[in-house]
Amino acid sequence: MTWRRNSVLLALWLAAPAGAKPAADLAPDQPDVLETPLPGDSLGVTVHRLANGLTVYLSPSHDEPRVAARIAVRAGSKNDPSDSTGIAHYLEHMLFKGTQRLGTTDYAREAPHLERIRALYDRLFGAEGAAERALIYKEIDAENGRAAAYEVPNEIAKLYKAIGARGLNAHTSDEETIYEVDLPSNRLEAWAALESERFEAPVFRLFQTELEAVYEEKNRSLDNADQLLFETLERRLYRGHPYGVPILGTIEHLKNPSLSKMYAFYRRWYVPNNMALVLSGDFDRARALDLIRRRFGSWVPAPLPDQPAPPRPALHGEERAEIVFPAEESVLVAWPAVPASDPDAEAVRIMDMLADNAAAGLFNLRLNQAQKVKAAWSTPVLHNDAGAWYAGVLPKKDQTPEEALALLLQAVEALKNGEFDDADVAAVITDFEVHEKRALESNEARADRIAKSFIRREPWPREVERLERLRRVTRADVTRVARRLLGPGRVVVVRRGGKPEIPGISKPGFTRVDIDPNRSSPLFKALLALPAPPIEPRWLVAGRDYQIRPIDGGRLYAAPNPVNDLFQVTIRFPRGWRRERRLCSALNLLTLSGAGPYSAEEFKRRLYALGSSLSYSCGEQESGVTLEGLDRNLWPSLELMAQRFDWPNVSSGTLARMADVELGARRDEKLDPGAVHGSLGEWAARGKDSAVLGRLSNAELARLRENALIPLIRDFPQWTRRVGYVGPRPPLEVAKLLQTGRPYREPPPRAPLRRIKPARDRVLFTHRDMVQSRIGLYAADEVFDPETVVDALFYSEYMGSGMSSVIFQEVREARSLAYYAEGGRSLAGHAGDETQLWGQAGCQADKTYETAELMRRLLRGFQRSEPRFREAARAIEERYRAGPIRFRAVPGALMDWEDQGLSADPRPARFTQVLAYTPARLEAFAARFKDKPMTVWILGSRERAGLDKLKTLGDFEEKSVDALFPY
């Protein structure tokens, strides 16, 4: 593609030098070209190189009419300038803002204002004193308003939404920035045209708006206890190396952004010989490669700067640090390890799984299963320059962090001493095999794995033989590596409860940007009009996609697995804690028990060796069991599951330790802002019937006895059941395996879900000293009516789904009030349940009133826009056309429709409604919310949020944290 640069921005770009080196010389560490897939490559990957050095990975898979696309850049926070940390992440945000032809109605008129903004930010970068900075910000704000007259915010997101794409996002890490989207397979031409334009000629408009969003993201990190723990540790672990600097950057640098430095970063690293395109999904390899060459071949390569990795200082002993935060106490330990390319990298990964595989590792059995601590875990993080092995532990009630750490280090010593056998290593390899097979089912997982190999500079043949390399790791290799790495040189960070010093980010004033939904660029219209033969929807057909068979006590819903030899069995029972309040405790005890002659540890080791996993769910009115693994081990896995119910082997003291750990978890839950806000929302919607208040009190928990819980465990599978099966076996064979000959009991009728309907607007507030506020809104609506499902889909898509929706545009893009903002009208899980209007947002505390008031106004006052309606209608239509229900989700979908009172796939009839849906019908549906009393619930700081203004939003009630929980 060719393009022209406006003269006012010429100084920000570097032309390719005359006589520039060939692309092959500009990136000598590119993966080798691979024209045909390697034997044994389950992903079928081919690797290609354009003349400009751009690497292309293609992995066709025709299971669904969609393609996962990734654009990977070998540049992340490690590449940030030392005086502008966070710039790689900020640039990621700006690459959603458009180009000279996209995101603007008249770039020639917009450009002078953009140049003025760039110059003002350069002045700001060197400004001293608050007064001078405030004056410059005032000029920036005014110039931003002038530029906005020509801008079309989030036009990239609008286009992707209109063509049925989903998952539009990006992320920045230490050494990568990856842009991702999942799109219908008939839209590859539009994807290629858009992305080639987007990365070849980006324009960083709406810089001030996005700066506010980055500020909000930083504020979220300041309220995140775990992120603060990791950042504290990594500052010491990687002292002197960029890995030790937060990906979001330092607060000081966020206060001093520079557009010129951002353009310089873009020019330096966003060149084709430092990037890769990855496609995984439903496409023809030859045609896709031709399209990519045609669209991306004009990108100009450039020499990459040298960036030698600074040495990481050796740790000769233990380094300790402490932080205080109003959260559960925690300890995080890290030992320097090896980089991803090291020959011992696989041994480190096996070592990690022997410690923590979530089932039968040393930490899982000796610490978690034995309930010596609240929880212990481990993970390896192997970067390109260096790596580390992390281990964490949460103390249980009445246990100090130091005591928990001592237990963790004892388990690490067991790892170093080789207190595991060859069978444990073999079981870990089986686990890797299962996870690799499961990843093949997802285009997104396939594309992510491929992109990661590019970032790691790993030749694709080496990635293909990864499982074989793991199989070659021996017990001796693991003990050798553990003894070499897990010595006294480590970093330990302890998080204790307390009130921290919360640094603030003072934000400049921001004037609302006018957003006209009728605006669009000519390129937007052209890309939307590119030919795309419609994809015919695929509905579920009995006999082809599933079979339903009677079994003892219920029915079997079976779907074939066409991809691999993995099975999944899910059993739903119409029982929950609402009628048997001790049921969840009984199931928790079951997870800690053995079966028959097997102790809990033996049971978990046997199940893990089979490559199977077993989990339980306990809901308000429905509970379940899920068993999954390798098909060859289906029967022994089913036997173990049944034996655990029939003969739970509970060792002495297990229940008392379980209650003790639960009491500590409850104390910590009340320190978790997410849990507190969720509990406040439950109170707002259901009052005394809140699902949180329905839990056992501490006194009830302490009174639990094993002789009361074991009968509940044995009784659990004796009720009528629905069984979902996905796997390679014929349904008749599976039905025979599930026959028991037992009698099954019928449950009492299900109680419908009801919500509070206040007579007037109200506000519920809970105090927590936070940088941000978390805001929720709701109003109870009708009892679920299948005939209004399409109305709810259109309302939610139009109002609050994605970056081009009304709520996101008005809250974040126009006013920069919140980092996230969304909303819509819910559906319902069961016939007879009530639906609700809902919204949520996260904003800086001093913007709480403005954000809550605006969100309520938007949900009540429908803003009709024909362009927005067309975007929503296209998105919903394409979702039906190119979003088939994947095989693993088929049994669950059938049961969910049954719960809603539907006897067959409702989507054909709904699709017909979608094609005929009108703006007038949507407006009429939205009118029902105009006068509904609405509840706003807020978790935030009293001092920062401004209670006096919040009280004007409705009847005000402040709820203490203790009032939201029954303990």
ROVO-696270 format. One record per residue (C-alpha): residue in three letters; x, y, z. Coordinates in steps of 0.25 Angstrom, whole numbers, plus 5000, padded with zeros to 4 digits. Example, Ala and Ser with C-alpha at 12.3 -4.5 7.8 and 13.67 -1.06 7.14 Angstrom:
2
ALA504949825031
SER505549965029
//
This chain:
967
MET500050005000
THR500550144997
TRP500250265006
ARG500650405007
ARG501150485019
ASN500650625023
SER501750725023
VAL501450765038
LEU501850625042
LEU503050595033
ALA504050625045
LEU503450515052
TRP503750405042
LEU505050345037
ALA505150315022
ALA505750185018
PRO507250215015
ALA507750205001
GLY508450074998
ALA507850015011
LYS508249875014
PRO507349755010
ALA506349715020
ALA507049585022
ASP508249665027
LEU507449745037
ALA506949635045
PRO507849515046
ASP507049445057
GLN505849425049
PRO505249285048
ASP505549205036
VAL504549195025
LEU503749065025
GLU502949045012
THR502248915016
PRO501848875030
LEU502748785038
PRO502448635040
GLY501748625053
ASP501348775054
SER499948765060
LEU499748915056
GLY500148905042
VAL501049025042
THR501749085030
VAL502749205032
HIS502849305021
ARG503749435019
LEU503349555011
ALA504349635004
ASN504349745014
GLY504649645025
LEU503249625031
THR503049485036
VAL501749415034
TYR501249285041
LEU500049215035
SER499349105042
PRO498049065035
SER496948995043
HIS495548975038
ASP494748945050
GLU493949075050
PRO493849185040
ARG494749285048
VAL496149325048
ALA497049375060
ALA498049475055
ARG499249535063
ILE500249645060
ALA501449615068
VAL502449725071
ARG503849695078
ALA503749815086
GLY503149835100
SER503449905113
LYS504949855112
ASN505149945101
ASP504550075108
PRO505450195108
SER506050205122
ASP505450345123
SER504050305117
THR503650175124
GLY502250115120
ILE502350175106
ALA502250035099
HIS500950015107
TYR500450155104
LEU500850135089
GLU499950005089
HIS498750095093
MET499050195082
LEU499150095071
PHE497650075072
LYS497450225068
GLY497450215053
THR498350275042
GLN498350385032
ARG497150325025
LEU496450245037
GLY495950315049
THR495750455043
THR494850525034
ASP495850625029
TYR497350595032
ALA497850715025
ARG497050805035
GLU497350715047
ALA498850705045
PRO499250855049
HIS498550835062
LEU499250695064
GLU500550765062
ARG500250875072
ILE499850765082
ARG501150695080
ALA501950815082
LEU501250855094
TYR501550715100
ASP503050735097
ARG502950865105
LEU502250795116
PHE503350685116
GLY504350795121
ALA503450875129
GLU503750905143
GLY502650945154
ALA501250925155
ALA500751055150
GLU501551045137
ARG501050905135
ALA499550945137
LEU499651055127
ILE500250955116
TYR499150855120
LYS498150965118
GLU498650995104
ILE498750845101
ASP497250825105
ALA496850945096
GLU497650885084
ASN497050755087
GLY495650805085
ARG495950875072
ALA496550745066
ALA495350665071
ALA494450735062
TYR495050645051
GLU495250515058
VAL494550385059
PRO494850315072
ASN495050165071
GLU494750155057
ILE495650025056
ALA494749965067
LYS493550005060
LEU493949945047
TYR494349815054
LYS493049815061
ALA492249835048
ILE492949715041
GLY492649615053
ALA494049615059
ARG494249585074
GLY495349595084
LEU495949725078
ASN497049755088
ALA498549765090
HIS499549745101
THR500949795105
SER501949715113
ASP503349715116
GLU503849685102
GLU502649685093
THR501449755089
ILE500349675082
TYR499149715075
GLU497949615074
VAL496649595068
ASP495749485064
LEU494949505051
PRO494049425042
SER494749355031
ASN494049435020
ARG494749565025
LEU496149535023
GLU496249645012
ALA495649745021
TRP496649705032
ALA497849715023
ALA497449845017
LEU497149905031
GLU498449855038
SER499349895027
GLU498850035028
ARG498850035043
PHE500250005045
GLU500850065033
ALA500350205035
PRO499850225049
VAL499350355055
PHE499450375070
ARG498150455071
LEU497350475084
PHE498650465092
GLN498150535104
THR496850455104
GLU497650325104
LEU498650385114
GLU497450385124
ALA497150245121
VAL498650205124
TYR498550285137
GLU497350205141
GLU498050075137
LYS499250115146
ASN498250145157
ARG497650005156
SER499049955158
LEU499150035171
ASP497949965176
ASN498349835172
ALA499049765184
ASP499649655176
GLN500249745165
LEU500949825176
LEU501549705182
PHE502049655168
GLU502649795165
THR503349805178
LEU503949675176
GLU504349695162
ARG505049835165
ARG506049755174
LEU506149625166
TYR506449705153
ARG507149825159
GLY507849895148
HIS507049825137
PRO505849875130
TYR505049755134
GLY505049825148
VAL504249945143
PRO502749935143
ILE502149915129
LEU501150025132
GLY502350115135
THR502650205147
ILE501750305152
GLU502750415149
HIS502850375135
LEU501350365133
LYS501250505137
ASN502250545126
PRO501850485113
SER502450515100
LEU501850495087
SER503150515080
LYS503750405088
MET502650315085
TYR502750335070
ALA504250315071
PHE503950175078
TYR502950145067
ARG503950175056
ARG505050095064
TRP504349965067
TYR503049955058
VAL503749915045
PRO503449785037
ASN504749715040
ASN504349725055
MET502949685054
ALA502149555050
LEU500749525045
VAL500049405050
LEU498749345045
SER498149215051
GLY496749175046
ASP495849155034
PHE496649195021
ASP497349145009
ARG498849155011
ALA499249204997
ARG498149304996
ALA498449365010
LEU499949375007
ASP499649444994
LEU498749545001
ILE499849575011
ARG500849595001
ARG499949684993
ARG499549765006
PHE500749765015
GLY501849765005
SER502049915004
TRP502449935019
VAL503849985019
PRO504949915027
ALA506049985035
PRO507249945043
LEU506949905058
PRO507749975069
ASP508649885077
GLN508049865091
PRO509049785099
ALA508449725111
PRO509049785124
PRO509549685134
ARG508649645145
PRO509349655158
ALA509649525165
LEU508849495178
HIS509849435188
GLY508849425199
GLU507449455203
GLU506849595200
ARG505649635208
ALA504549745206
GLU503249775212
ILE502049845207
VAL500749875215
PHE499349875208
PRO497949845213
ALA497849705207
GLU498149565211
GLU499549545216
SER500549475206
VAL501949435203
LEU502549435189
VAL503949375187
ALA504749375174
TRP506049305170
PRO506849345158
ALA506649235147
VAL507049225133
PRO506549295120
ALA505549225111
SER506649185101
ASP507449115111
PRO507648955110
ASP507148945124
ALA505849025122
GLU505048895120
ALA505648835133
VAL505148965140
ARG503748945134
ILE503648805139
MET504248845153
ASP503148945154
MET502048845151
LEU502648755161
ALA502448865171
ASP501148915167
ASN500248845156
ALA498948885163
ALA498648745167
ALA499848655171
GLY501048735172
LEU501948745185
PHE501248885189
ASN499848825185
LEU499948705194
ARG500948745205
LEU500448885207
ASN499048905201
GLN498448765203
ALA499048755216
GLN498448895219
LYS499748945226
VAL499549075219
LYS498349145212
ALA499049125198
ALA500349105192
TRP500749115177
SER501849135167
THR502149175153
PRO503349195144
VAL503549325136
LEU504649305126
HIS504949435118
ASN505849445107
ASP507049505115
ALA506749445128
GLY505749365136
ALA505249335150
TRP504449225157
TYR503449285166
ALA502749225178
GLY501649285187
VAL500949245200
LEU499749305207
PRO499749285222
LYS498549225228
LYS497749275240
ASP498649305252
GLN499949275244
THR501049375242
PRO501649405228
GLU502949355234
GLU502349225238
ALA501649205225
LEU502949235218
ALA503749135226
LEU502749025221
LEU502849065207
LEU504349055208
GLN504248915214
ALA503548875202
VAL504548945193
GLU505648855200
ALA504848735197
LEU504848775182
LYS506348795183
ASN506548655190
GLY505748585179
GLU504648545188
PHE503848495175
ASP503948375166
ASP504048345151
ALA502448325151
ASP502248465156
VAL503148515144
ALA502348435135
ALA501048485140
VAL501548625138
ILE501848595123
THR500448535122
ASP499848665127
PHE500648745117
GLU500148655106
VAL498748675110
HIS498848825111
GLU499548825097
LYS498348745091
ARG497348835098
ALA498048965092
LEU497848905078
GLU496348925079
SER496549075080
ASN496949165068
GLU497349275079
ALA498249175087
ARG498849125074
ALA499149265069
ASP499649315083
ARG500649195084
ILE501249225070
ALA501349375073
LYS502049345086
SER503149255078
PHE503449375070
ILE503549465082
ARG504549365088
ARG505349355075
GLU505049215075
PRO505149135061
TRP503849065059
PRO504448925058
ARG504948945072
GLU503548985076
VAL502948865069
GLU503848765077
ARG503548835091
LEU502748715096
GLU503948625092
ARG504948705099
LEU504048705111
ARG503948555110
ARG505548545110
VAL505548615124
THR505948515135
ARG505748515150
ALA507248535151
ASP507148665142
VAL506148725151
THR506848705164
ARG508148755157
VAL507448885153
ALA506748895166
ARG508048885174
ARG508748985165
LEU507649095164
LEU506949085178
GLY507949125187
PRO508149245197
GLY508149345186
ARG506649385185
VAL505749505187
VAL504649495198
VAL503549605199
VAL502549595210
ARG501149665209
ARG500549705223
GLY499249765226
GLY499249915228
LYS498950045221
PRO500050085211
GLU500450215206
ILE499650235193
PRO500350315183
GLY499350405175
ILE499450435160
SER498950585159
LYS498150595146
PRO497950715138
GLY496550775134
PHE495950705122
THR494850765114
ARG493750675108
VAL494050635093
ASP492850645084
ILE492650505078
ASP491750505066
PRO491250355063
ASN490950395049
ARG492350425045
SER493150325038
SER494350335029
PRO494350295014
LEU495350185017
PHE494350125027
LYS493250115017
ALA494150055006
LEU494649945016
LEU493249915020
ALA492849905006
LEU493949805002
PRO493349674996
ALA493049565006
PRO492249445002
PRO491249425014
ILE491549305023
GLU490349215025
PRO489949205039
ARG490149065045
TRP489049025055
LEU489148895064
VAL488548775058
ALA488148655065
GLY488848525061
ARG489948615054
ASP490448705065
TYR489848635077
GLN488948515083
ILE488148515095
ARG487948385101
PRO487148335114
ILE488048285125
ASP487748245140
GLY487248365147
GLY487248465135
ARG487848485121
LEU489148485114
TYR489448605105
ALA490648555096
ALA491448625085
PRO492648565077
ASN494048625079
PRO494548635065
VAL495948695068
ASN496648595078
ASP496448485088
LEU496048565100
PHE494748545108
GLN493948635117
VAL492748585126
THR491948685133
ILE490848645142
ARG489848745147
PHE488948725159
PRO487748805163
ARG488248835177
GLY488948955183
TRP489249015196
ARG487949095197
ARG487248965201
GLU488448895208
ARG489249005214
ARG490448905217
LEU490548845203
CYS491648935199
SER492448905211
ALA492248755208
LEU492748765194
ASN493948845199
LEU494248735209
LEU494148635197
THR495248705190
LEU496148685202
SER495748535203
GLY496248405197
ALA495348295192
GLY495248155197
PRO496548095201
TYR497348215195
SER497748335204
ALA497448475199
GLU498948485194
GLU498848345187
PHE497548375180
LYS498048505174
ARG499348445170
ARG498548325163
LEU497648425156
TYR498748515152
ALA499548395146
LEU498348365137
GLY498348505131
SER497048535137
SER496448645146
LEU495248655155
SER494548775160
TYR493248815167
SER492348935167
CYS491348975177
GLY490249075173
GLU489049135180
GLN488049035173
GLU488948945164
SER490248875166
GLY491148795158
VAL492348705155
THR493348715144
LEU494248605140
GLU495248615128
GLY496448555122
LEU496948455112
ASP495948365106
ARG496748235108
ASN496648255123
LEU495148295123
TRP494648165130
PRO495748165142
SER495448315143
LEU493948295145
GLU494248185155
LEU495048275163
MET494048385163
ALA492948285167
GLN493748225178
ARG494048365184
PHE492548385185
ASP492248245190
TRP493348235200
PRO494048365203
ASN495248345211
VAL495448465220
SER496648465229
SER496648505244
GLY496648655246
THR496348695231
LEU495048755234
ALA495548845246
ARG496748885237
MET495748915226
ALA494949005235
ASP496149075240
VAL496649105226
GLU495249155222
LEU495149245234
GLY496449315229
ALA495949325215
ARG494749395220
ARG495549495227
ASP496349515215
GLU495149525206
LYS494649645213
LEU495949715209
ASP495849685194
PRO495149805187
GLY494649715176
ALA493949625186
VAL493449735194
HIS492849805182
GLY492149675177
SER491549655191
LEU491049805191
GLY490449775177
GLU489749645183
TRP489149735194
ALA488749835185
ALA487949745176
ARG487449645186
GLY487549695200
LYS487449595211
ASP487349485200
SER488749515195
ALA489549395191
VAL490649445200
LEU489849455212
GLY489249315210
ARG490649255213
LEU490949185227
SER491249275238
ASN492649255245
ALA491849195257
GLU491149095247
LEU492449065240
ALA493049035254
ARG491948935257
LEU492048855245
ARG492348705248
GLU492848595239
ASN491748505242
ALA490748605236
LEU491548635224
ILE491948495219
PRO490448455217
LEU490248585209
ILE491448545200
ARG490848405198
ASP489448455196
PHE489948565185
PRO489948475173
GLN488648405177
TRP487748515171
THR487248525156
ARG488348575147
ARG488748625134
VAL490048575128
GLY490848655117
TYR491848565110
VAL492848615099
GLY493848515093
PRO494148415083
ARG493248305088
PRO491848265082
PRO490748325091
LEU490148185093
GLU491448135099
VAL491548255109
ALA490148235113
LYS490448085117
LEU491648135125
LEU490748225133
GLN489648125136
THR489648095151
GLY488348025154
ARG488148115166
PRO486848195169
TYR486848345167
ARG486048445175
GLU485348565169
PRO485648705174
PRO484648805179
PRO484248915169
ARG485349025166
ALA485049155173
PRO485149265163
LEU486149385164
ARG485549515169
ARG486149655170
ILE485849775179
LYS484949875172
PRO485150005180
ALA484150115178
ARG485150225176
ASP486650235172
ARG487550195182
VAL489050195185
LEU489850085193
PHE491250125197
THR492350045204
HIS493650105209
ARG495050055205
ASP496250145204
MET496550125189
VAL497050215178
GLN495950165169
SER494450155171
ARG493650035166
ILE492250065161
GLY491149975158
LEU489650005154
TYR488449915152
ALA486949925151
ALA486049795151
ASP485349775138
GLU484349665134
VAL484249515136
PHE485049455125
ASP484249445112
PRO484949375101
GLU484249465091
THR485049585096
VAL486449515095
VAL486749585081
ASP486349725087
ALA487249705099
LEU488349665089
PHE488249785081
TYR488049875093
SER489349825100
GLU490149825087
TYR489749965084
MET489850025098
GLY491049955105
SER491749855097
GLY493149885093
MET493950015090
SER492950065079
SER491750055088
VAL490950175094
ILE491450155108
PHE492950135105
GLN492950255095
GLU492250355104
VAL492850315117
ARG494350285113
GLU494550345099
ALA493750475100
ARG494050505115
SER495150415119
LEU494450385132
ALA494750235134
TYR495650125129
TYR494550025127
ALA493050055125
GLU491949955120
GLY490549915121
GLY489349855116
ARG488049765118
SER488349635124
LEU487649505120
ALA487349395130
GLY487849255133
HIS486449195136
ALA485049215132
GLY484349295143
ASP485549375147
GLU485649525146
THR486549605136
GLN487249735139
LEU487749855133
TRP489249875138
GLY490449955136
GLN491849965142
ALA493050055142
GLY494350075149
CYS494850215150
GLN495750305158
ALA495150335172
ASP494950485169
LYS494150455157
THR493150365164
TYR491950455164
GLU492150495150
THR492350355145
ALA491150295152
GLU490150405148
LEU490550395134
MET490450245133
ARG489050255139
ARG488650365129
LEU489150285118
LEU488450155122
ARG487150235123
GLY487250325112
PHE487350245099
GLN488150325088
ARG487650285074
SER488750275063
GLU488550205050
PRO490050175048
ARG490150115062
PHE488950035060
ARG489549985046
GLU490849945053
ALA490049875064
ALA489149795054
ARG490349755046
ALA491149705058
ILE489949625063
GLU489649565049
GLU491149525047
ARG491149465061
TYR490049375057
ARG490649345043
ALA492149325048
GLY491949285062
PRO491549135063
ILE491449065076
ARG492748985077
PHE492648845081
ARG493048855095
ALA491948955098
VAL490848875091
PRO490348795103
GLY490348915112
ALA489548995102
LEU488548885101
MET488348885116
ASP488349035117
TRP487249045106
GLU486448945114
ASP486549025126
GLN485949145119
GLY484749055115
LEU485249035100
SER485148905094
ALA486148925082
ASP487249015076
PRO486549155077
ARG487549225068
PRO486949205054
ALA485649275059
ARG486449385066
PHE487349405053
THR486149435045
GLN485749535055
VAL487149595055
LEU487049615040
ALA485749685041
TYR486049765053
THR485849925053
PRO486350045060
ALA484850075064
ARG484749945071
LEU486049965079
GLU485650105083
ALA484250045087
PHE484949935096
ALA485950045102
ALA484750135106
ARG484450035117
PHE485650075125
LYS485350225124
ASP484650235137
LYS485150115145
PRO485650145159
MET487150105158
THR488150065169
VAL489550105168
TRP490550035177
ILE491950085179
LEU493250035186
GLY494150145189
SER494850245198
ARG493850345206
GLU494850455205
ARG495150445190
ALA493850405184
GLY493050525190
LEU491850465198
ASP491050595198
LYS490950595183
LEU490650445183
LYS489450465192
THR488850545182
LEU488650425173
GLY487650365181
ASP487250305195
PHE488650285201
GLU489050175210
GLU490450135214
LYS490749995217
SER491949945225
VAL492749825220
ASP492249745231
ALA490849765228
LEU491049705214
PHE491549565219
PRO490949475229
TYR492349465236
//
